[in-house]
Amino acid sequence: MQSLDPLFARLSRSKFRSRFRLGMKERQYCLEKGAPV
């Protein structure tokens, strides 16, 4: 499997993707549920 680091580096420089921000409700949901394992 290829490393995803180059993909995430490109996405981090995207102007389109940089406009999205989590609101308090979405942020709280992420903190409560955690990352899938």
PDB file with SEQRES, HELIX, SHEET and CRYST1 records, atoms N, CA, C and O in Angstrom:
SEQRES   1 A   37  MET GLN SER LEU ASP PRO LEU PHE ALA ARG LEU SER ARG          
SEQRES   2 A   37  SER LYS PHE ARG SER ARG PHE ARG LEU GLY MET LYS GLU          
SEQRES   3 A   37  ARG GLN TYR CYS LEU GLU LYS GLY ALA PRO VAL                  
HELIX    1 AA1 ASP A    5  SER A   12  1                                   8    
HELIX    2 AA2 LYS A   15  SER A   18  1                                   4    
HELIX    3 AA3 MET A   24  LYS A   33  1                                  10    
CRYST1    1.000    1.000    1.000  90.00  90.00  90.00 P 1           1          
ATOM      1  N   MET A   1       0.842  -1.184   0.000  1.00  0.00           N  
ATOM      2  CA  MET A   1       0.000   0.000   0.000  1.00  0.00           C  
ATOM      3  C   MET A   1       0.882   1.240   0.000  1.00  0.00           C  
ATOM      4  O   MET A   1       1.890   1.296   0.704  1.00  0.00           O  
ATOM      5  N   GLN A   2       0.498   2.222  -0.786  1.00  0.00           N  
ATOM      6  CA  GLN A   2       1.282   3.450  -0.870  1.00  0.00           C  
ATOM      7  C   GLN A   2       1.057   4.307   0.372  1.00  0.00           C  
ATOM      8  O   GLN A   2       0.009   4.248   1.016  1.00  0.00           O  
ATOM      9  N   SER A   3       2.065   5.097   0.683  1.00  0.00           N  
ATOM     10  CA  SER A   3       1.952   6.024   1.801  1.00  0.00           C  
ATOM     11  C   SER A   3       0.959   7.125   1.448  1.00  0.00           C  
ATOM     12  O   SER A   3       0.929   7.600   0.312  1.00  0.00           O  
ATOM     13  N   LEU A   4       0.160   7.522   2.407  1.00  0.00           N  
ATOM     14  CA  LEU A   4      -0.831   8.577   2.184  1.00  0.00           C  
ATOM     15  C   LEU A   4      -0.281   9.963   2.498  1.00  0.00           C  
ATOM     16  O   LEU A   4      -0.983  10.959   2.327  1.00  0.00           O  
ATOM     17  N   ASP A   5       0.962  10.038   2.953  1.00  0.00           N  
ATOM     18  CA  ASP A   5       1.551  11.332   3.307  1.00  0.00           C  
ATOM     19  C   ASP A   5       1.532  12.339   2.158  1.00  0.00           C  
ATOM     20  O   ASP A   5       1.167  13.493   2.384  1.00  0.00           O  
ATOM     21  N   PRO A   6       1.912  11.951   0.924  1.00  0.00           N  
ATOM     22  CA  PRO A   6       1.854  12.933  -0.176  1.00  0.00           C  
ATOM     23  C   PRO A   6       0.432  13.443  -0.436  1.00  0.00           C  
ATOM     24  O   PRO A   6       0.232  14.619  -0.738  1.00  0.00           O  
ATOM     25  N   LEU A   7      -0.538  12.557  -0.316  1.00  0.00           N  
ATOM     26  CA  LEU A   7      -1.931  12.957  -0.511  1.00  0.00           C  
ATOM     27  C   LEU A   7      -2.347  13.992   0.529  1.00  0.00           C  
ATOM     28  O   LEU A   7      -2.921  15.025   0.186  1.00  0.00           O  
ATOM     29  N   PHE A   8      -2.058  13.715   1.796  1.00  0.00           N  
ATOM     30  CA  PHE A   8      -2.439  14.653   2.851  1.00  0.00           C  
ATOM     31  C   PHE A   8      -1.675  15.965   2.742  1.00  0.00           C  
ATOM     32  O   PHE A   8      -2.207  17.015   3.102  1.00  0.00           O  
ATOM     33  N   ALA A   9      -0.459  15.929   2.262  1.00  0.00           N  
ATOM     34  CA  ALA A   9       0.305  17.163   2.054  1.00  0.00           C  
ATOM     35  C   ALA A   9      -0.362  18.020   0.986  1.00  0.00           C  
ATOM     36  O   ALA A   9      -0.479  19.235   1.144  1.00  0.00           O  
ATOM     37  N   ARG A  10      -0.802  17.385  -0.110  1.00  0.00           N  
ATOM     38  CA  ARG A  10      -1.506  18.133  -1.165  1.00  0.00           C  
ATOM     39  C   ARG A  10      -2.829  18.686  -0.652  1.00  0.00           C  
ATOM     40  O   ARG A  10      -3.177  19.832  -0.940  1.00  0.00           O  
ATOM     41  N   LEU A  11      -3.557  17.891   0.096  1.00  0.00           N  
ATOM     42  CA  LEU A  11      -4.845  18.352   0.624  1.00  0.00           C  
ATOM     43  C   LEU A  11      -4.672  19.514   1.596  1.00  0.00           C  
ATOM     44  O   LEU A  11      -5.516  20.409   1.646  1.00  0.00           O  
ATOM     45  N   SER A  12      -3.592  19.508   2.363  1.00  0.00           N  
ATOM     46  CA  SER A  12      -3.375  20.588   3.332  1.00  0.00           C  
ATOM     47  C   SER A  12      -3.094  21.918   2.645  1.00  0.00           C  
ATOM     48  O   SER A  12      -3.279  22.977   3.244  1.00  0.00           O  
ATOM     49  N   ARG A  13      -2.646  21.869   1.387  1.00  0.00           N  
ATOM     50  CA  ARG A  13      -2.376  23.110   0.647  1.00  0.00           C  
ATOM     51  C   ARG A  13      -3.565  23.571  -0.196  1.00  0.00           C  
ATOM     52  O   ARG A  13      -3.494  24.609  -0.854  1.00  0.00           O  
ATOM     53  N   SER A  14      -4.646  22.813  -0.179  1.00  0.00           N  
ATOM     54  CA  SER A  14      -5.814  23.129  -0.998  1.00  0.00           C  
ATOM     55  C   SER A  14      -6.595  24.306  -0.412  1.00  0.00           C  
ATOM     56  O   SER A  14      -6.999  24.268   0.750  1.00  0.00           O  
ATOM     57  N   LYS A  15      -6.808  25.350  -1.216  1.00  0.00           N  
ATOM     58  CA  LYS A  15      -7.597  26.499  -0.757  1.00  0.00           C  
ATOM     59  C   LYS A  15      -9.039  26.087  -0.502  1.00  0.00           C  
ATOM     60  O   LYS A  15      -9.666  26.547   0.452  1.00  0.00           O  
ATOM     61  N   PHE A  16      -9.560  25.213  -1.364  1.00  0.00           N  
ATOM     62  CA  PHE A  16     -10.937  24.750  -1.206  1.00  0.00           C  
ATOM     63  C   PHE A  16     -11.127  24.046   0.135  1.00  0.00           C  
ATOM     64  O   PHE A  16     -12.063  24.357   0.872  1.00  0.00           O  
ATOM     65  N   ARG A  17     -10.253  23.106   0.451  1.00  0.00           N  
ATOM     66  CA  ARG A  17     -10.400  22.333   1.688  1.00  0.00           C  
ATOM     67  C   ARG A  17     -10.087  23.155   2.928  1.00  0.00           C  
ATOM     68  O   ARG A  17     -10.592  22.854   4.009  1.00  0.00           O  
ATOM     69  N   SER A  18      -9.269  24.179   2.792  1.00  0.00           N  
ATOM     70  CA  SER A  18      -8.910  24.983   3.966  1.00  0.00           C  
ATOM     71  C   SER A  18     -10.062  25.855   4.451  1.00  0.00           C  
ATOM     72  O   SER A  18      -9.997  26.405   5.550  1.00  0.00           O  
ATOM     73  N   ARG A  19     -11.130  25.990   3.637  1.00  0.00           N  
ATOM     74  CA  ARG A  19     -12.278  26.805   4.050  1.00  0.00           C  
ATOM     75  C   ARG A  19     -13.172  26.089   5.046  1.00  0.00           C  
ATOM     76  O   ARG A  19     -13.953  26.741   5.739  1.00  0.00           O  
ATOM     77  N   PHE A  20     -13.084  24.770   5.140  1.00  0.00           N  
ATOM     78  CA  PHE A  20     -13.974  24.013   6.006  1.00  0.00           C  
ATOM     79  C   PHE A  20     -13.450  23.997   7.436  1.00  0.00           C  
ATOM     80  O   PHE A  20     -12.275  23.729   7.690  1.00  0.00           O  
ATOM     81  N   ARG A  21     -14.357  24.291   8.359  1.00  0.00           N  
ATOM     82  CA  ARG A  21     -14.021  24.276   9.781  1.00  0.00           C  
ATOM     83  C   ARG A  21     -15.121  23.531  10.524  1.00  0.00           C  
ATOM     84  O   ARG A  21     -16.294  23.626  10.161  1.00  0.00           O  
ATOM     85  N   LEU A  22     -14.752  22.800  11.552  1.00  0.00           N  
ATOM     86  CA  LEU A  22     -15.749  22.130  12.371  1.00  0.00           C  
ATOM     87  C   LEU A  22     -16.357  23.127  13.345  1.00  0.00           C  
ATOM     88  O   LEU A  22     -15.652  23.936  13.948  1.00  0.00           O  
ATOM     89  N   GLY A  23     -17.675  23.057  13.490  1.00  0.00           N  
ATOM     90  CA  GLY A  23     -18.352  23.855  14.500  1.00  0.00           C  
ATOM     91  C   GLY A  23     -18.216  23.170  15.853  1.00  0.00           C  
ATOM     92  O   GLY A  23     -17.670  22.070  15.947  1.00  0.00           O  
ATOM     93  N   MET A  24     -18.706  23.811  16.884  1.00  0.00           N  
ATOM     94  CA  MET A  24     -18.595  23.237  18.230  1.00  0.00           C  
ATOM     95  C   MET A  24     -19.317  21.892  18.323  1.00  0.00           C  
ATOM     96  O   MET A  24     -18.826  20.967  18.971  1.00  0.00           O  
ATOM     97  N   LYS A  25     -20.472  21.781  17.682  1.00  0.00           N  
ATOM     98  CA  LYS A  25     -21.243  20.539  17.729  1.00  0.00           C  
ATOM     99  C   LYS A  25     -20.473  19.393  17.069  1.00  0.00           C  
ATOM    100  O   LYS A  25     -20.394  18.297  17.622  1.00  0.00           O  
ATOM    101  N   GLU A  26     -19.911  19.645  15.899  1.00  0.00           N  
ATOM    102  CA  GLU A  26     -19.138  18.617  15.193  1.00  0.00           C  
ATOM    103  C   GLU A  26     -17.851  18.275  15.938  1.00  0.00           C  
ATOM    104  O   GLU A  26     -17.460  17.109  16.010  1.00  0.00           O  
ATOM    105  N   ARG A  27     -17.206  19.274  16.480  1.00  0.00           N  
ATOM    106  CA  ARG A  27     -15.972  19.055  17.240  1.00  0.00           C  
ATOM    107  C   ARG A  27     -16.245  18.192  18.478  1.00  0.00           C  
ATOM    108  O   ARG A  27     -15.476  17.282  18.784  1.00  0.00           O  
ATOM    109  N   GLN A  28     -17.344  18.482  19.188  1.00  0.00           N  
ATOM    110  CA  GLN A  28     -17.700  17.709  20.379  1.00  0.00           C  
ATOM    111  C   GLN A  28     -18.006  16.261  20.004  1.00  0.00           C  
ATOM    112  O   GLN A  28     -17.621  15.341  20.724  1.00  0.00           O  
ATOM    113  N   TYR A  29     -18.694  16.055  18.884  1.00  0.00           N  
ATOM    114  CA  TYR A  29     -19.006  14.706  18.412  1.00  0.00           C  
ATOM    115  C   TYR A  29     -17.716  13.915  18.182  1.00  0.00           C  
ATOM    116  O   TYR A  29     -17.610  12.759  18.592  1.00  0.00           O  
ATOM    117  N   CYS A  30     -16.746  14.540  17.529  1.00  0.00           N  
ATOM    118  CA  CYS A  30     -15.467  13.873  17.256  1.00  0.00           C  
ATOM    119  C   CYS A  30     -14.738  13.524  18.543  1.00  0.00           C  
ATOM    120  O   CYS A  30     -14.152  12.448  18.660  1.00  0.00           O  
ATOM    121  N   LEU A  31     -14.775  14.428  19.502  1.00  0.00           N  
ATOM    122  CA  LEU A  31     -14.104  14.164  20.771  1.00  0.00           C  
ATOM    123  C   LEU A  31     -14.777  13.025  21.528  1.00  0.00           C  
ATOM    124  O   LEU A  31     -14.100  12.210  22.155  1.00  0.00           O  
ATOM    125  N   GLU A  32     -16.102  12.965  21.473  1.00  0.00           N  
ATOM    126  CA  GLU A  32     -16.834  11.909  22.182  1.00  0.00           C  
ATOM    127  C   GLU A  32     -16.672  10.548  21.517  1.00  0.00           C  
ATOM    128  O   GLU A  32     -16.494   9.542  22.205  1.00  0.00           O  
ATOM    129  N   LYS A  33     -16.730  10.504  20.196  1.00  0.00           N  
ATOM    130  CA  LYS A  33     -16.688   9.228  19.475  1.00  0.00           C  
ATOM    131  C   LYS A  33     -15.275   8.722  19.245  1.00  0.00           C  
ATOM    132  O   LYS A  33     -15.053   7.512  19.215  1.00  0.00           O  
ATOM    133  N   GLY A  34     -14.321   9.618  19.083  1.00  0.00           N  
ATOM    134  CA  GLY A  34     -12.946   9.214  18.828  1.00  0.00           C  
ATOM    135  C   GLY A  34     -12.757   8.687  17.411  1.00  0.00           C  
ATOM    136  O   GLY A  34     -13.710   8.581  16.640  1.00  0.00           O  
ATOM    137  N   ALA A  35     -11.534   8.365  17.089  1.00  0.00           N  
ATOM    138  CA  ALA A  35     -11.209   7.848  15.759  1.00  0.00           C  
ATOM    139  C   ALA A  35     -11.561   6.365  15.684  1.00  0.00           C  
ATOM    140  O   ALA A  35     -11.377   5.640  16.661  1.00  0.00           O  
ATOM    141  N   PRO A  36     -12.067   5.901  14.530  1.00  0.00           N  
ATOM    142  CA  PRO A  36     -12.365   4.467  14.395  1.00  0.00           C  
ATOM    143  C   PRO A  36     -11.068   3.652  14.420  1.00  0.00           C  
ATOM    144  O   PRO A  36     -10.019   4.095  13.952  1.00  0.00           O  
ATOM    145  N   VAL A  37     -11.176   2.484  14.966  1.00  0.00           N  
ATOM    146  CA  VAL A  37     -10.007   1.611  15.090  1.00  0.00           C  
ATOM    147  C   VAL A  37     -10.072   0.509  14.063  1.00  0.00           C  
ATOM    148  O   VAL A  37      -9.176  -0.334  14.004  1.00  0.00           O  
TER     149      VAL A  37                                                      
END                                                                             
